[in-house]
């Protein structure tokens, strides 16, 4: 292991429950809703794909762009009111790895602007050598594009990178990139199998420097 790559939503910041709530707040305008179980299949993936699939499933004649705009506005209001909540244990892990001189990066399906905002909010921007958005890649997770791009930015071979992910889509993408993967199964949020992961934890506190170095 020469570098550690973090997913952001659900690994660094506790945003996945908020995405589900925001999606249903938007759908309420049209008398529609989705279940948590349905929403979980899209964790870690592109929001454009989620809304394209969901509007078709619901028979909702609303452009994807309008869904993205509407949910963005709702989410921005929630962030102004509530701020960001970190996943317990992750910020300490990031700071420890950084203190040991291990190159770090973020590879997220969120926009580059959102990644930068979250890093600034938690005052950890200086810990990372690369912040990469899947929106700037040709194919979103579960394709490996975002992780391969991140490895290139770090100038480190994919097989020398360790990824920390919380979603099936993310784990699949990282393994397809040839990287080692620690899966974080957040029992309070989602029922993600994380089957391809090399190691699975149920608390970010269980990911130690020693565990990372064992890859």
C-alpha positions as CSV (number, residue, x, y, z in Angstrom):
1,X,0.0,0.0,0.0
2,X,1.4,3.3,-1.1
3,X,-1.7,5.5,-1.0
4,X,-5.2,5.5,0.5
5,X,-8.2,6.8,-1.4
6,X,-11.4,7.7,0.4
7,X,-14.9,7.8,-0.9
8,X,-16.6,10.9,0.5
9,X,-20.3,10.5,1.0
10,X,-20.9,7.9,3.7
11,X,-17.2,7.5,4.5
12,X,-16.0,11.0,5.4
13,X,-19.4,12.9,5.7
14,X,-22.7,11.4,6.8
15,X,-24.7,12.5,3.7
16,X,-26.4,9.3,2.5
17,X,-29.5,9.6,4.8
18,X,-29.9,13.2,3.8
19,X,-29.8,12.3,0.1
20,X,-32.8,9.9,0.7
21,X,-34.7,12.5,2.6
22,X,-34.1,15.2,0.0
23,X,-35.1,12.9,-2.8
24,X,-38.5,12.2,-1.2
25,X,-39.0,15.9,-0.3
26,X,-38.6,16.6,-4.0
27,X,-40.9,13.8,-5.1
28,X,-43.6,15.0,-2.7
29,X,-44.2,17.9,-5.1
30,X,-45.6,15.3,-7.6
31,X,-47.3,13.0,-5.1
32,X,-44.6,10.4,-5.4
33,X,-42.1,8.7,-3.1
34,X,-39.5,6.0,-3.0
35,X,-38.5,3.5,-0.3
36,X,-35.2,3.4,1.5
37,X,-34.6,-0.1,0.1
38,X,-35.1,1.1,-3.4
39,X,-32.8,4.1,-2.9
40,X,-30.0,2.1,-1.4
41,X,-29.2,0.5,-4.8
42,X,-27.9,3.8,-6.0
43,X,-25.5,4.5,-3.1
44,X,-22.1,5.6,-4.4
45,X,-23.4,6.0,-8.0
46,X,-24.2,9.0,-10.2
47,X,-27.3,11.0,-9.3
48,X,-28.1,11.5,-13.0
49,X,-28.5,7.7,-13.4
50,X,-30.5,7.5,-10.2
51,X,-33.0,10.1,-11.4
52,X,-33.2,8.8,-14.9
53,X,-34.1,5.3,-13.5
54,X,-36.4,6.7,-10.9
55,X,-38.5,8.9,-13.1
56,X,-39.0,6.0,-15.5
57,X,-40.0,3.7,-12.7
58,X,-42.5,6.2,-11.3
59,X,-43.8,7.2,-14.6
60,X,-42.9,10.8,-13.8
61,X,-42.6,13.1,-16.7
62,X,-40.0,15.4,-15.2
63,X,-36.6,16.0,-16.9
64,X,-33.5,14.7,-15.0
65,X,-32.1,18.2,-15.0
66,X,-35.1,19.5,-13.1
67,X,-34.8,16.7,-10.6
68,X,-31.1,17.6,-10.0
69,X,-31.9,21.3,-9.7
70,X,-34.8,20.7,-7.3
71,X,-32.9,18.3,-5.0
72,X,-29.9,20.5,-5.1
73,X,-31.9,23.5,-3.8
74,X,-33.5,21.4,-1.0
75,X,-30.1,20.0,0.0
76,X,-28.5,23.4,0.0
77,X,-31.1,24.6,2.4
78,X,-30.6,21.6,4.7
79,X,-26.8,22.2,4.7
80,X,-27.3,25.9,5.6
81,X,-29.5,24.9,8.5
82,X,-27.6,21.8,9.8
83,X,-24.1,21.9,8.4
84,X,-22.2,18.7,7.7
85,X,-21.9,15.7,10.0
86,X,-18.7,13.7,9.9
87,X,-18.6,9.9,10.0
88,X,-17.3,9.0,13.5
89,X,-13.6,8.0,13.3
90,X,-12.8,9.1,9.8
91,X,-11.3,12.5,10.5
92,X,-9.0,11.0,13.0
93,X,-7.9,8.3,10.6
94,X,-7.3,10.9,7.8
95,X,-5.1,13.0,10.1
96,X,-3.1,10.0,11.4
97,X,-2.4,8.7,7.8
98,X,-1.4,12.2,6.8
99,X,0.9,12.6,9.7
100,X,2.7,9.4,8.6
101,X,3.3,10.8,5.2
102,X,0.9,8.5,3.3
103,X,-0.5,10.1,0.2
104,X,-4.2,10.5,0.4
105,X,-7.0,11.3,-2.1
106,X,-10.8,11.6,-2.4
107,X,-12.6,9.8,-5.2
108,X,-16.3,10.7,-5.1
109,X,-19.4,10.7,-7.2
110,X,-20.1,14.2,-5.9
111,X,-19.0,17.3,-7.9
112,X,-15.5,18.7,-7.4
113,X,-17.1,21.8,-5.9
114,X,-18.9,19.8,-3.3
115,X,-15.8,17.7,-2.5
116,X,-13.8,20.9,-2.0
117,X,-16.5,22.4,0.2
118,X,-16.7,19.4,2.5
119,X,-12.9,19.2,2.8
120,X,-12.8,22.9,3.7
121,X,-15.7,22.5,6.2
122,X,-13.7,19.9,8.1
123,X,-10.4,21.7,7.6
124,X,-8.7,18.7,6.1
125,X,-8.0,19.9,2.6
126,X,-4.3,20.0,3.3
127,X,-4.3,16.2,4.0
128,X,-5.1,15.3,0.4
129,X,-2.9,15.2,-2.7
130,X,-5.9,14.8,-5.1
131,X,-9.6,15.5,-5.0
132,X,-11.3,13.7,-7.9
133,X,-15.0,13.8,-9.0
134,X,-16.6,11.0,-10.9
135,X,-18.6,13.7,-12.7
136,X,-15.4,14.5,-14.6
137,X,-15.0,10.9,-15.8
138,X,-16.5,9.3,-18.8
139,X,-18.2,6.5,-16.8
140,X,-19.4,6.8,-13.1
141,X,-19.1,4.1,-10.4
142,X,-19.4,1.1,-10.6
143,X,-17.0,1.7,-13.5
144,X,-13.4,2.1,-12.3
145,X,-12.7,5.4,-14.1
146,X,-12.7,7.7,-11.1
147,X,-10.2,5.4,-9.2
148,X,-7.9,5.0,-12.2
149,X,-7.9,8.8,-12.7
150,X,-7.1,9.3,-9.0
151,X,-4.2,6.8,-9.2
152,X,-2.8,8.7,-12.2
153,X,-3.0,12.0,-10.3
154,X,-1.2,10.5,-7.4
155,X,1.4,9.0,-9.7
156,X,0.9,5.6,-8.0
157,X,0.0,2.3,-9.6
158,X,-3.6,1.2,-9.0
159,X,-2.5,-2.1,-7.3
160,X,-0.6,0.0,-4.8
161,X,-3.7,2.0,-3.8
162,X,-6.1,1.1,-0.9
163,X,-9.7,2.3,-1.2
164,X,-12.2,2.9,1.6
165,X,-15.7,2.6,0.4
166,X,-19.2,2.2,1.8
167,X,-21.3,1.2,-1.2
168,X,-21.6,-1.8,-3.5
169,X,-21.1,0.5,-6.5
170,X,-17.9,2.0,-5.0
171,X,-16.4,-1.4,-3.9
172,X,-17.1,-2.8,-7.4
173,X,-15.4,0.2,-9.0
174,X,-12.3,0.0,-6.9
175,X,-11.9,-3.7,-7.3
176,X,-12.3,-3.3,-11.1
177,X,-9.5,-0.8,-10.9
178,X,-7.3,-3.5,-9.3
179,X,-7.1,-1.8,-5.9
180,X,-7.3,-3.2,-2.4
181,X,-10.6,-2.3,-0.7
182,X,-11.8,-1.9,2.9
183,X,-15.6,-1.8,3.0
184,X,-17.3,0.3,5.6
185,X,-20.8,-1.1,6.4
186,X,-22.7,1.6,8.2
187,X,-25.4,-0.5,10.0
188,X,-27.4,2.7,10.7
189,X,-27.7,3.7,7.1
190,X,-27.7,1.1,4.4
191,X,-27.8,-2.6,3.7
192,X,-24.8,-2.8,1.4
193,X,-23.3,-6.3,0.8
194,X,-19.8,-5.1,0.0
195,X,-19.0,-8.6,-1.1
196,X,-16.0,-7.9,-3.3
197,X,-14.2,-5.9,-0.5
198,X,-11.0,-7.4,0.9
199,X,-12.0,-6.5,4.5
200,X,-15.2,-5.1,6.0
201,X,-15.7,-3.1,9.1
202,X,-18.8,-1.7,10.8
203,X,-17.1,1.2,12.3
204,X,-14.5,3.6,10.8
205,X,-12.7,3.4,14.2
206,X,-11.8,-0.2,13.3
207,X,-9.7,1.0,10.4
208,X,-6.2,1.6,11.8
209,X,-2.9,2.6,10.4
210,X,-1.7,-1.0,11.0
211,X,-4.7,-2.4,9.0
212,X,-4.1,0.0,6.1
213,X,-0.4,-1.0,6.0
214,X,-1.3,-4.7,5.9
215,X,-2.5,-4.3,2.3
